[in-house]
């Protein structure tokens, strides 16, 4: 029995006419009659009683009609699901991200992706940048968002945003009333530095900026990995910090943000994923990111 035989049978059963069923199926009546006869021979039962007055179903035909409809609906549903999975519309993604990514970069990406692919299950994991790389290697997450640069031979790395660094000051700091600050004037200030985690990332950008200004930052606190924690320490008067400009979206009492006039360094946040990951759902995410950043990302099936 083939699916086309079931389709032919359902058409005849619903029309109770071989001629009308043939018109519905856009085939000639003789081949349709022959296919129904072959189906009856294969099953060893009569499905229709044919008389001069028309066609009516037998008891076996009525049972087959019920089952055939169910089977055809299931086939259509299966085809639909397979196509949606194949197009990256159904599935699941696990994403790791540094906390700062949720300030500005992630929300529009997640909003557009969930709007376009509502059947994809998203699992979000806030974690340190080194853990993101580790979990990618272990295939425990599908993609991650962290500060660049990152050099890894098995990962694709693409920037998704670029923003300047700004200075976070305690609101009672003498420079808090200035419209902007000069970085070299902070040479004697206690700095709260982000964690390094065996990769330069944000730490490297801050260190490079201070070095270009002619000094090494005096670390009063270091290895602090979460931006809200850094800002909290600034609010507590522990020290000052250079932070990505998007952190200003994180309102914290006791902190003021100032542009740095002699600072040319900017920080990049990037998306990273395994080069050997050919998942179509991940492809869908990368397409959304590429459209939002106006820089189409390479498909996961391509090697870099």
C-alpha positions, 0 to 999 in steps of 0.5 A, a space after each residue: 500500500 502506498 500513500 497515493 493509494 490512500 489519497 485516491 481511496 479517500 477521494 473516492 470515499 468522500 465523493 462516492 463517485 469515481 468521476 468526481 474523485 478523478 476530477 478532484 485528483 486531476 487524473 483520468 477516471 480509468 487509472 483511478 478505478 484501476 488503482 482502487 481495484 489494485 488496493 482492494 486486491 492487495 487488501 483482499 477485501 472490497 472497499 466499495 460496492 459498485 452498482 448502476 445507481 452509484 458507489 457506496 462504501 462497505 464496512 471495511 471501506 468505512 474503517 479504512 476511511 477513518 484510519 486513512 484520514 488519521 494516517 494522512 494527517 500524521 504524515 502531513 504533520 511529520 512532513 511539516 515538522 521535518 521541514 521546520 527542523 530542516 529550516 532551523 525553525 524548530 529545535 533548541 539552543 543553549 547560549 552562554 553570555 557574560 553579564 554585560 551582554 544583556 545590557 544592550 547586545 542580547 535583548 534585540 537579538 533575542 527579541 527578533 529571534 524568538 519573534 521569528 522562530 517561536 518554536 525554538 527553545 532557548 536556554 540562556 546561561 550567564 557565565 564567565 568568559 573562560 567558562 563559555 569557551 570551556 562549555 563550547 569545547 565540551 559541547 554543552 552550549 551552542 554559542 556564546 557572547 563575550 568580549 574580544 579578542 579571543 584566539 581559539 583554533 576550533 571556534 569561529 569568532 565574529 564581533 557583534 558590537 563595538 563601543 567606547 569605554 567610559 569612566 565609572 566614578 563614585 558620585 562624591 569623587 572630585 572629578 564627578 562634576 567634570 563634563 569629561 576626564 583625561 585618562 592620564 589624570 587617573 594614574 594615581 587612582 585606585 582601579 577596579 579591574 575586570 578578571 583576565 581568565 587567561 584571555 585578554 578580553 575586557 581586561 586587555 582593553 583596559 590595560 592597553 588604554 592605561 598603558 597608552 596614557 602612560 601608566 599601569 593602573 593601580 589595582 585595588 580590586 581585580 579579578 572581578 568578572 561581573 560588571 554589576 559587581 564592578 559598578 557596585 564597588 565603584 558606588 562603595 567608593 572602593 575605586 574607579 573603573 573603565 567600563 563599556 559605555 552600555 553599562 550606563 544602562 545599568 542604573 546604580 545609585 552612587 555612580 556617575 559615568 564620564 567620557 574619557 577625552 584622550 581614550 581611543 580604545 573601544 571594546 568589542 563583544 563577539 559571538 563565538 561558536 564551534 567550527 564543526 557545528 553545522 546545526 540549522 538552528 544555530 544557522 538561524 541565530 547567526 542569520 538574525 545576528 548578521 541582519 541586526 549587525 549589518 554584517 552577515 556571519 558565515 554559516 556554521 557549515 563553512 570553515 574559517 
